[in-house]
Amino acid sequence: MRIGELAERAGTTTRTLRYYESRGLLTVARDAQGYRTFGEDDLRVLRQIRALRENGFELEETRPFVECLRAGHPEGDSCPDSLEVYRRKLAELDACIAELRSVREEVGARLARAEVEATAGSPHGPEPRCELAPPNPVPDTRQEPEGDTRP
């Protein structure tokens, strides 16, 4: 099949396929006219790359899976290098989850403190105020003299 058909069947673009070719993830055969030709194995490779990318794998992390498929394995994740990439990705995800849990605990603690402070002075919380409005002026209680006060 030609590049346009492969792109359509894989749900990607010809530009992406050329990029994968330049990165060595796709091997390309040429027909007598010089057109790129691809087979069903190339479609399997692209589906493997796409599935991994959708799960957060960097493009370079897909290489061991591609090489595993090219070596004739029915699945790209049945080789030792692929398993090692899975292990590294799981460790990375565990670290991200731990960091997010820590941030969540901090935000929860701040919210709890803020709620206590907001209700401490009044059962309904502090009075709202507008930082843009000037403070209430002090009323002038002096009386102006009536009539003409010229000497």
One Martini backbone bead per residue (centre of mass of N, CA, C, O) as a GRO file, in nm:
protein
  151
    1MET     BB    1   0.102   0.031   0.013
    2ARG     BB    2   0.057   0.354   0.039
    3ILE     BB    3   0.089   0.630   0.234
    4GLY     BB    4  -0.210   0.724   0.231
    5GLU     BB    5  -0.337   0.455   0.318
    6LEU     BB    6  -0.184   0.417   0.579
    7ALA     BB    7  -0.273   0.674   0.716
    8GLU     BB    8  -0.573   0.611   0.713
    9ARG     BB    9  -0.562   0.333   0.864
   10ALA     BB   10  -0.395   0.470   1.118
   11GLY     BB   11  -0.490   0.769   1.182
   12THR     BB   12  -0.302   0.965   1.008
   13THR     BB   13  -0.027   1.117   0.856
   14THR     BB   14   0.212   1.158   0.619
   15ARG     BB   15   0.396   1.332   0.789
   16THR     BB   16   0.427   1.134   1.023
   17LEU     BB   17   0.549   0.903   0.856
   18ARG     BB   18   0.800   1.059   0.768
   19TYR     BB   19   0.903   1.105   1.049
   20TYR     BB   20   0.933   0.809   1.134
   21GLU     BB   21   1.132   0.749   0.912
   22SER     BB   22   1.353   0.956   1.007
   23ARG     BB   23   1.365   0.792   1.299
   24GLY     BB   24   1.343   0.466   1.230
   25LEU     BB   25   1.038   0.338   1.272
   26LEU     BB   26   1.023   0.326   0.959
   27THR     BB   27   1.027   0.111   0.691
   28VAL     BB   28   1.112   0.158   0.345
   29ALA     BB   29   0.978   0.088   0.045
   30ARG     BB   30   1.030   0.070  -0.314
   31ASP     BB   31   0.925   0.111  -0.611
   32ALA     BB   32   0.991   0.153  -0.945
   33GLN     BB   33   0.890   0.470  -0.910
   34GLY     BB   34   0.962   0.548  -0.586
   35TYR     BB   35   0.745   0.460  -0.408
   36ARG     BB   36   0.607   0.412  -0.126
   37THR     BB   37   0.589   0.102   0.064
   38PHE     BB   38   0.347  -0.098   0.243
   39GLY     BB   39   0.247  -0.306   0.511
   40GLU     BB   40   0.098  -0.470   0.769
   41ASP     BB   41   0.339  -0.435   0.962
   42ASP     BB   42   0.329  -0.124   0.958
   43LEU     BB   43   0.054  -0.103   1.087
   44ARG     BB   44   0.130  -0.238   1.354
   45VAL     BB   45   0.342  -0.032   1.432
   46LEU     BB   46   0.153   0.215   1.438
   47ARG     BB   47  -0.042   0.106   1.651
   48GLN     BB   48   0.169   0.084   1.872
   49ILE     BB   49   0.256   0.376   1.882
   50ARG     BB   50  -0.021   0.501   1.935
   51ALA     BB   51  -0.087   0.355   2.199
   52LEU     BB   52   0.155   0.466   2.355
   53ARG     BB   53   0.107   0.771   2.313
   54GLU     BB   54  -0.181   0.769   2.452
   55ASN     BB   55  -0.008   0.672   2.731
   56GLY     BB   56   0.261   0.881   2.741
   57PHE     BB   57   0.469   0.811   2.537
   58GLU     BB   58   0.746   0.859   2.396
   59LEU     BB   59   0.874   0.810   2.098
   60GLU     BB   60   1.142   0.670   2.190
   61GLU     BB   61   0.989   0.455   2.374
   62THR     BB   62   0.885   0.281   2.114
   63ARG     BB   63   1.130   0.133   1.990
   64PRO     BB   64   1.131  -0.151   2.131
   65PHE     BB   65   0.855  -0.233   2.011
   66VAL     BB   66   0.930  -0.214   1.716
   67GLU     BB   67   1.169  -0.413   1.727
   68CYS     BB   68   1.000  -0.652   1.820
   69LEU     BB   69   0.821  -0.669   1.570
   70ARG     BB   70   1.056  -0.693   1.360
   71ALA     BB   71   1.156  -0.973   1.497
   72GLY     BB   72   0.854  -1.138   1.501
   73HIS     BB   73   0.672  -1.057   1.712
   74PRO     BB   74   0.335  -1.037   1.789
   75GLU     BB   75   0.438  -0.844   2.018
   76GLY     BB   76   0.591  -0.545   2.139
   77ASP     BB   77   0.587  -0.651   2.469
   78SER     BB   78   0.783  -0.937   2.460
   79CYS     BB   79   1.041  -0.781   2.531
   80PRO     BB   80   1.280  -0.677   2.746
   81ASP     BB   81   1.288  -0.373   2.658
   82SER     BB   82   0.985  -0.324   2.687
   83LEU     BB   83   0.960  -0.395   2.986
   84GLU     BB   84   1.149  -0.167   3.081
   85VAL     BB   85   0.972   0.065   2.988
   86TYR     BB   86   0.734  -0.003   3.165
   87ARG     BB   87   0.880   0.026   3.435
   88ARG     BB   88   0.961   0.324   3.402
   89LYS     BB   89   0.673   0.434   3.363
   90LEU     BB   90   0.560   0.342   3.635
   91ALA     BB   91   0.757   0.505   3.808
   92GLU     BB   92   0.674   0.778   3.695
   93LEU     BB   93   0.374   0.760   3.775
   94ASP     BB   94   0.417   0.722   4.079
   95ALA     BB   95   0.556   0.996   4.122
   96CYS     BB   96   0.318   1.170   4.025
   97ILE     BB   97   0.110   1.069   4.227
   98ALA     BB   98   0.263   1.153   4.482
   99GLU     BB   99   0.271   1.454   4.415
  100LEU     BB  100  -0.036   1.496   4.395
  101ARG     BB  101  -0.101   1.411   4.683
  102SER     BB  102   0.062   1.633   4.820
  103VAL     BB  103  -0.087   1.871   4.694
  104ARG     BB  104  -0.367   1.794   4.798
  105GLU     BB  105  -0.302   1.814   5.099
  106GLU     BB  106  -0.220   2.113   5.097
  107VAL     BB  107  -0.486   2.226   4.988
  108GLY     BB  108  -0.665   2.108   5.212
  109ALA     BB  109  -0.527   2.257   5.448
  110ARG     BB  110  -0.576   2.545   5.344
  111LEU     BB  111  -0.880   2.528   5.337
  112ALA     BB  112  -0.929   2.470   5.634
  113ARG     BB  113  -0.796   2.730   5.741
  114ALA     BB  114  -0.972   2.931   5.580
  115GLU     BB  115  -1.244   2.846   5.701
  116VAL     BB  116  -1.180   2.916   5.992
  117GLU     BB  117  -1.106   3.217   5.948
  118ALA     BB  118  -1.377   3.304   5.809
  119THR     BB  119  -1.559   3.210   6.080
  120ALA     BB  120  -1.443   3.348   6.344
  121GLY     BB  121  -1.590   3.645   6.349
  122SER     BB  122  -1.839   3.509   6.194
  123PRO     BB  123  -2.100   3.310   6.104
  124HIS     BB  124  -2.070   3.448   5.791
  125GLY     BB  125  -1.819   3.593   5.795
  126PRO     BB  126  -1.677   3.827   5.644
  127GLU     BB  127  -1.692   4.125   5.527
  128PRO     BB  128  -1.733   4.264   5.247
  129ARG     BB  129  -1.486   4.412   5.021
  130CYS     BB  130  -1.361   4.687   4.838
  131GLU     BB  131  -1.048   4.770   4.716
  132LEU     BB  132  -1.138   5.019   4.520
  133ALA     BB  133  -1.274   5.160   4.735
  134PRO     BB  134  -1.302   5.403   4.934
  135PRO     BB  135  -1.314   5.493   5.229
  136ASN     BB  136  -1.507   5.602   5.460
  137PRO     BB  137  -1.591   5.902   5.536
  138VAL     BB  138  -1.568   6.146   5.762
  139PRO     BB  139  -1.787   6.325   5.904
  140ASP     BB  140  -1.877   6.662   5.911
  141THR     BB  141  -1.972   6.833   6.223
  142ARG     BB  142  -1.945   7.109   6.137
  143GLN     BB  143  -2.069   7.429   6.146
  144GLU     BB  144  -2.197   7.659   5.954
  145PRO     BB  145  -2.235   7.973   5.938
  146GLU     BB  146  -2.474   8.206   5.941
  147GLY     BB  147  -2.445   8.420   5.723
  148ASP     BB  148  -2.272   8.707   5.763
  149THR     BB  149  -1.908   8.708   5.871
  150ARG     BB  150  -1.811   8.987   5.834
  151PRO     BB  151  -1.625   9.249   5.980
   0.00000   0.00000   0.00000
